[in-house]
């Protein structure tokens, strides 16, 4: 069980780093590989329906925050809030 918790923490840390890279990308095309990798990590998390919604919400906001966009800080904050919901839900299920 401890290994699973460590694995979830490592995956969430990876998602945070990929999100940061995507939000710093200069174009949506440059951000796409980071966002695709985040999307691929979803299957490793074994999400409940509610957490799947939080994950997809996070991913949508992360896409909105990537590249050169208006209100970048707004979209980043929205993504971070969704990631917090996801993280809290996963930590509750440990």
VOBA-1610 file (N, C-alpha, C; in pm, whole numbers, padded with zeros to 5 digits, always signed):
BEGIN
Unk+00082-00120+00000Unk+00000+00000+00000Unk+00086+00126+00000Unk+00196+00122+00076Unk+00285+00237+00082Unk+00346+00266-00056Unk+00384+00158-00129Unk+00439+00176-00263Unk+00337+00240-00356Unk+00209+00201-00341Unk+00104+00260-00425Unk+00089+00408-00394Unk+00093+00446-00265Unk+00084+00587-00227Unk+00201+00666-00281Unk+00320+00607-00274Unk+00440+00673-00327Unk+00427+00688-00478Unk+00376+00586-00543Unk+00357+00591-00687Unk+00259+00701-00727Unk+00147+00713-00654Unk+00049+00818-00683Unk+00112+00955-00664Unk+00188+00971-00557Unk+00256+01098-00532Unk+00353+01131-00644Unk+00428+01032-00690Unk+00522+01053-00800Unk+00449+01092-00928Unk+00336+01027-00955Unk+00257+01059-01075Unk+00204+01201-01066Unk+00152+01239-00950Unk+00100+01375-00933Unk+00210+01479-00947Unk+00328+01450-00893Unk+00442+01541-00909Unk+00480+01554-01057Unk+00476+01443-01128Unk+00506+01444-01272Unk+00402+01529-01346Unk+00275+01513-01311Unk+00169+01591-01374Unk+00191+01740-01349Unk+00229+01777-01226Unk+00255+01918-01194Unk+00369+01973-01278Unk+00476+01896-01294Unk+00590+01941-01374Unk+00552+01955-01522Unk+00475+01859-01571Unk+00431+01867-01711Unk+00337+01985-01733Unk+00250+02011-01637Unk+00161+02127-01646Unk+00242+02256-01650Unk+00342+02266-01565Unk+00426+02386-01564Unk+00495+02404-01699Unk+00546+02296-01754Unk+00612+02302-01885Unk+00513+02344-01993Unk+00392+02289-01988Unk+00290+02326-02088Unk+00251+02472-02076Unk+00239+02521-01953Unk+00199+02661-01936Unk+00310+02757-01976Unk+00433+02712-01973Unk+00546+02796-02014Unk+00576+02788-02163Unk+00514+02692-02231Unk+00538+02675-02375Unk+00495+02800-02450Unk+00569+02833-02553Unk+00539+02957-02626Unk+00422+02943-02722Unk+00390+02820-02761Unk+00274+02798-02849Unk+00196+02676-02801Unk+00072+02666-02846Unk-00010+02549-02813Unk+00055+02423-02871Unk+00115+02434-02989Unk+00181+02319-03052Unk+00299+02271-02966Unk+00375+02365-02908Unk+00486+02328-02821Unk+00438+02263-02692Unk+00320+02301-02647Unk+00264+02247-02523Unk+00203+02108-02542Unk+00167+02076-02663Unk+00092+01952-02690Unk+00159+01825-02637Unk+00291+01806-02655Unk+00352+01683-02602Unk+00339+01670-02449Unk+00349+01783-02379Unk+00335+01780-02234Unk+00192+01744-02194Unk+00095+01802-02263Unk-00045+01775-02235Unk-00081+01630-02270Unk-00024+01580-02379Unk-00049+01440-02417Unk+00007+01344-02312Unk+00122+01378-02256Unk+00179+01292-02152Unk+00093+01295-02026Unk+00042+01414-01992Unk-00050+01422-01877Unk-00170+01332-01903Unk-00226+01341-02023Unk-00343+01260-02059Unk-00312+01111-02045Unk-00193+01071-02084Unk-00156+00929-02077Unk-00139+00881-01933Unk-00113+00970-01841Unk-00095+00932-01702Unk-00228+00904-01631Unk-00337+00945-01691Unk-00469+00924-01629Unk-00493+00777-01596Unk-00457+00688-01688Unk-00486+00546-01668Unk-00410+00487-01549Unk-00297+00546-01514Unk-00218+00494-01402Unk-00277+00532-01267Unk-00373+00624-01266Unk-00428+00674-01139Unk-00551+00597-01091Unk-00615+00518-01177Unk-00733+00440-01138Unk-00837+00530-01070Unk-00891+00625-01146Unk-00977+00730-01091Unk-01123+00686-01077Unk-01186+00738-00973Unk-01330+00723-00957Unk-01397+00817-01057Unk-01527+00803-01080Unk-01594+00895-01174Unk-01576+01042-01137Unk-01590+01076-01008Unk-01572+01216-00967Unk-01430+01264-00995Unk-01332+01182-00962Unk-01193+01222-00984Unk-01160+01228-01133Unk-01225+01146-01213Unk-01205+01152-01358Unk-01255+01288-01411Unk-01368+01335-01357Unk-01419+01467-01395Unk-01319+01575-01356Unk-01265+01567-01234Unk-01166+01665-01189Unk-01042+01660-01278Unk-01000+01540-01316Unk-00883+01526-01403Unk-00909+01590-01539Unk-01023+01561-01599Unk-01056+01617-01730Unk-01073+01769-01724Unk-01128+01817-01614Unk-01140+01961-01594Unk-01000+02024-01587Unk-00912+01961-01509Unk-00774+02008-01499Unk-00708+02012-01636Unk-00723+01905-01712Unk-00661+01898-01843Unk-00713+02006-01937Unk-00843+02031-01933Unk-00901+02136-02018Unk-00845+02273-01981Unk-00837+02301-01852Unk-00782+02430-01809Unk-00632+02439-01841Unk-00561+02327-01828Unk-00418+02327-01862Unk-00400+02359-02010Unk-00486+02304-02094Unk-00480+02336-02237Unk-00509+02484-02260Unk-00607+02539-02187Unk-00639+02681-02200Unk-00523+02769-02155Unk-00445+02724-02057Unk-00334+02802-02004Unk-00207+02790-02087Unk-00204+02698-02181Unk-00081+02675-02258Unk-00066+02774-02372Unk+00059+02796-02410Unk+00086+02888-02521Unk+00065+03033-02479Unk+00055+03118-02580Unk+00034+03261-02558Unk-00116+03289-02560Unk-00174+03310-02443Unk-00318+03330-02434Unk-00349+03450-02344Unk-00466+03508-02367Unk-00515+03612-02278Unk-00555+03546-02147Unk-00541+03619-02041Unk-00582+03573-01909Unk-00513+03442-01868Unk-00386+03429-01903Unk-00309+03308-01872Unk-00315+03276-01722Unk-00300+03378-01638Unk-00300+03354-01493Unk-00435+03300-01446Unk-00542+03347-01507Unk-00675+03297-01474Unk-00684+03147-01505Unk-00640+03108-01624Unk-00649+02967-01664Unk-00554+02880-01582Unk-00437+02932-01549Unk-00344+02857-01464Unk-00406+02834-01326Unk-00468+02939-01270Unk-00530+02926-01138Unk-00645+02825-01141Unk-00723+02827-01249Unk-00833+02732-01261Unk-00778+02589-01270Unk-00672+02570-01346Unk-00610+02437-01358Unk-00555+02392-01223Unk-00490+02482-01152Unk-00434+02448-01021Unk-00544+02411-00922Unk-00657+02479-00930Unk-00769+02446-00842Unk-00823+02305-00873Unk-00834+02273-01001Unk-00880+02139-01040Unk-00778+02033-00999Unk-00651+02064-01013Unk-00547+01970-00972Unk-00553+01949-00820Unk-00583+02053-00746Unk-00598+02040-00601Unk-00713+01945-00568Unk-00826+01959-00639Unk-00940+01868-00616Unk-00898+01724-00644Unk-00826+01704-00752Unk-00779+01571-00789Unk-00686+01515-00682Unk-00589+01594-00642Unk-00491+01552-00542Unk-00558+01522-00409Unk-00649+01609-00367Unk-00720+01588-00240Unk-00801+01459-00245Unk-00869+01435-00355Unk-00948+01314-00369Unk-00863+01189-00367Unk-00749+01194-00433Unk-00659+01077-00434Unk-00598+01055-00296Unk-00565+01162-00226Unk-00507+01148-00091Unk-00611+01093+00006Unk-00737+01127-00015Unk-00844+01078+00071Unk-00865+00927+00051Unk-00838+00880-00072Unk-00860+00739-00104Unk-00742+00650-00070Unk-00635+00706-00013Unk-00516+00626+00021Unk-00548+00525+00128
//
